[in-house]
Amino acid sequence: MESSILESIGVEIIGVMSPVSICMLLVVLIVYSLSPSNPIAAAAAPPIRTAANLVYLENPSDSTAQKLEGSLLNALVFVILVAVVTFLLVLLYYYNCTNFLKNYMRFSTFFVLGAMGGSIFLSIIQQFSLPIDSITCSLILFNFTVGGVLSVFSEGIPIFMRQGYMVGLGIIVAAWFTKLPEWTTWTLLVALAVYDLVAVLAPGGPLKILVELAQSRDEDLPALVYEARPVVSQSVSRRGRSLDLLVGGVSDSGSLEMQTVSSNNMDRIVSGNQGSPEYRTVEGRNSENLEGLQNRDETERSTLVGLFQERPSSSSSEYSTVVGHRDSEITMDEERSPLVASLRNERDQTRENSLESSLITSKGIKLGLGDFVFYSVLVGRAAMYDLMTVYACYLAIISGLGCTLILLSVCRRALPALPISIALGVIFYFLTRLLMEPYIVGTATNLVMF
C-alpha cells in the first residue's frame, strides 16, 4: 500500500510552520514590549513616511471615508512599486546579471540587520534600561550583522544558522511594518495577497516568469527564501544506485534465479553463502561493467554466472536473456523466463521511483521571506488590540498555510502562500473584534461565563 502524500510531506510542513510560528511570536513580543503604555500618546505620535504611505498620512482626526480612500491609494502605489521592482529583478536575472543581484541582496541584508535591526535593538535597550555601553553595543551589532550576511549567502554554513537569520530578517522587517497606521496596514495586506496571487499564477506574472527561469537554468531563486531542509544532491542517489550487485543461484527445484541486491547488504549475503557451493556472485556495477565481463579471462571467480545482458533473438524480434558459463551458454526467451523478466521490470520500476523520490527530496519546501513578514505584520497588528484577536489570527494563518502546503503537494508547482492565510487572518480578526470579543466580554462581566 502506497504511503499518503500527507505522510511524506508531514516533516516539511512542520519544518515550515515552526519558524513561521516563532517569527509571529517574537513580533508579538516586540510589539507588546515597545508599544507605549499610554494609548493617547501613541495616537499623538507623528506617522512615519515610508514607501507604504507615500500618498496619504493617516491622522486620528480624519473621517472614515478619508482613511479608506487614503489607505487604498497607499496600497495601490506600494503594489505598483513592488511590481516594478519585481519586473526589474526578472529582467536582470534574464540577462544573467546574477552577480549584481547577489551583491544587492547582500547589501539589503546588511542594511536590514544593521540599520533596522540596530534601531529595534536600541529601542529594547532604552525600554528595559539595560546596562550596556556604546562600544559593546556596537561590537555586538557589527558581529550580528556580518555573521548574518555570511550565514545567508556563504557556503558551508550550518543550515540552522541560515534558517535562524532568515527568521530574524522576517522579524525585523515585520516589526517595522507594524508601525504603519491601522487602515493602511489592512488595505496593504489585502492588496499584497491579491498581487501575490496574480504574480505567481497568472500567465506573464513576474514571479511566475522568475520561477520558470530558475527552473530552466537549474538554479536557486535570486531572492531571500527560507528552506525547510538542506538540499540533497541527485548525484548521490545515482551513485548509490550504481553500486548494486547481481546475484545468481540455483534453487531447490533446479531452476536458475537471479536478483539485484544493494551493495550494503552484499557482504552479509556473501558471508552467509560462502559454505554453499550452489551460489556464487558476480558484481554488476552498471551496464557498461556488465558488458565488459565478456572480455575477462577465466581466472576470475565466476563459476556460475559470467554474463547477464540482453541481445536480439535469432528466431524473433523479441529480446532474450543470456546467461554465460565457462564452457557453455544458456539462452532463455523472455516468454520462458518470467522470473528474470519480472526482476528486470521490478528493477526498472524501483529505479524510476528512486529518481522521482530524489527529485522531490532535492526540491523540498521553500517559503519566501515576504510571507514571514506579512504573516507577522497581521498578528502584530492584532496584538495592538487584544490577545484574543492574536489567537484567532494565528490559528487562521496556520490553517491557511497548511491548506497551501497541501495544495502544493497535490499540484507540484509553485503556489502563492499569502492569499489563503491573509484572507483567513483578516476575516478572523474582524469577526473576533466585532462579534466574538463583545460577546465574551459581555458574558464574563455579567457572570454568565467565567
Buried (B, 14 or more C-beta within 10 A) or exposed (E): EEEEEEEBBEEBBEBBBEBBBBBBBBBBBBBEEBBEEEEEEEEEEEBEEBEBBEBBBBEEEBEEEBBBBBBBBBBBBBBEEBBEEBBEBBEBBEEEBBEEBEEBBBEEBBEBBBEBBBEBBEBEEEEEEEEEEEEEBEEEBEEBBEBBBBBBBEEEBEEEBBBBBBBBBBBBBBBBBBBBBBBBBBBBBBBBBBBBBBBBBEEEBBBBBBBEBBEEEEEEBBBBBBBBBEEBEEEEBEEBBEBBBBBBBBEEEEEBBBBBBEBEEBEEBBEEBEEEEEBBBBBBBEEEEBEEBEEEEEEEEBEBBBBBBEEEBEEEEEBBBBBBEEEEEEBBBBEEBEBBBEBBEEBEEEEEEBBEEBEBBEEBBBBBBBBBBBBBBBBBBBBBBBEBBBBBBBEBBBBBBBEBBBEBBEEEEBBBBBBBBBBBBBEBBEBBBEEBBEEBEEEEEEEEEE
